[in-house]
Amino acid sequence: MSFRRTRDEWDEFLKRHGPRLRACGVPDSITRDRGRFLRFVLHGCDEDARHDTPPFSPDLMTPEQAAQLAPLILQHLGEQAGWDLLPALRRRAHEA
């Protein structure tokens, strides 16, 4: 199922995978909004973070969390040229 189409699909995705996203350290503030989550995937960090907090990125995850998140992203979004999150997750996962 692709969650790029409707809000109902995004809600269903979060019901099924929200616990896994949280276990990987992804803040609810990123997953609360589909667009913000997709920007996180595109840029490899949360560029929508408030100015008084550092943007969330794979650098703030453990290598184990990064290794667990990469397959979930790959399964549901695929490997898209220009998306920065998967390479960043793979780099972080190999720092173990």
N, C-alpha and C positions, 0 to 999 in steps of 0.2 A: 504494500500500500504506500503510495506517495502522499506525503502530508503537505504538498505544495499547493493543493487545490482549494480546499475549503476549511473554514474554522472547525467544523465538525471533525474532519480528518485530523487536524492538529490536536484537538481535545482528545481524540481517541489515541493518538500517538503518545501524548503525555500520560494518559491513564496506563498505557502498557509499558512505557519506557521511562517515565518520570523518576521512579525509584533508582533505576540504573544511572540516569543522568546525574542525580544527586549523589549517588555513591561514587561517581567519577569526579565529584567536586564542582560540577557546573551549577552556579547559583540559580535559584528560582527567578531572580530578576532577569536573567537571560532567556529562560524558557517560557516565562509568562507571556511573551509576545513572539509570535511566529517570525515576524520581520526582524526583530532584534536577534533571534536565534540564527536566522539565515545570514545576517550580517556578521555574526560571530564566526560562522562557518566560512564565509567569504574572506574575511580579513584575518582570521586566526586569533583575534582578541576582541574583547567587548569594547568597541569604540564609543558605545553609548553610555559608558560609566560616568558617574558624576565626577566633577572636577576635583573633589576632595578625596576620592578613592582611586587607587590604581586600577587600570583596566584588567579584567580577568583574562588570563591567557593560559595556555598549557604550561608555561613556566611556573605557575602557581599550583600545578597538579603534581602528584607523585608520579614517578615513572609507571607504576602499576595502574594508576587511574587513567593515564594517557593511553596505555596499552589496551585498556578495556573500552575506552570511548571510541577509538579509531574504527573498530569493526562495526559498531552501531551506526556511526556516520556513513561509513562505506555502504552498509546494507541498505540504508534508507535514502541516501542521496547520491550514491555512486561517486566515482572519481572524476571530478570536473576540473578541467584546466583552469587555472587562475584562482582556485579556492585554496586559501592558505592554511586552513585548519589541519587537514590530514597530514601534510608534511611536517607541520609543527608538532602534532601529536606523535608522529613516528620518531622525530628527533628526540623528544622528551622521553619516550618509552625506551629508547636505546641508551639513555643516561644511567640506567640502573646498574 
